[in-house]
């Protein structure tokens, strides 16, 4: 599975951005797809993810502000980010986990920078 992320940019605090992640390849074998982020000097952390047959899960820090959604027809997952804060500044990565006849996979897209100015 290959992932192509887009939609990052510079926004003022309180603003909104929408990230997109287009998946290609064996997308039918994806069990979970979502977004992680890594701020400068910090570890990568889960932001939001959707698993097959389950409700989305979110990091506590983004609950009520971010919404993850999936368009299966377009093989694309979105992250709508509202009420952005300076602490949301990070490189955001799309991630897909699943299994196929070839075994398990854990794929990462290229990062997209989100910068929130205060």
C-alpha positions, 0 to 999 in steps of 0.5 A: 500500500502506498500513501500520498499525503497533502493539505498541510500549510501555515494557518493562524491559531483558531483556523482550520486545515484539511489533510488528505491521504490517498491510498493506492495498491492493495487498499482492500487489505487495510485494517486501520488507517490514520494520522500521526504527527511529530513535533520538533524534538518530540516522538511521533504520536497518534492523532486519529485513526479509523479501524475496520468495523470500529469507531474512530479513535482520537488523541485526547489533545485533539478530541472535539477539534479534529475529525477523521473520515474515510471515502472508500470510493476514492481510497482517501482518508481525511483529517479535518482540523479545526480550532488549531493551536500552536501546539498542533504544529508538527509534521503529519504522517498518514499511516496504514496497517493491514495484512495480505497474503504477503503478510502484515504491512505498516505503510507510511506516507511522506509527511506534510508540515502543519504550522500554526502561528499564534 
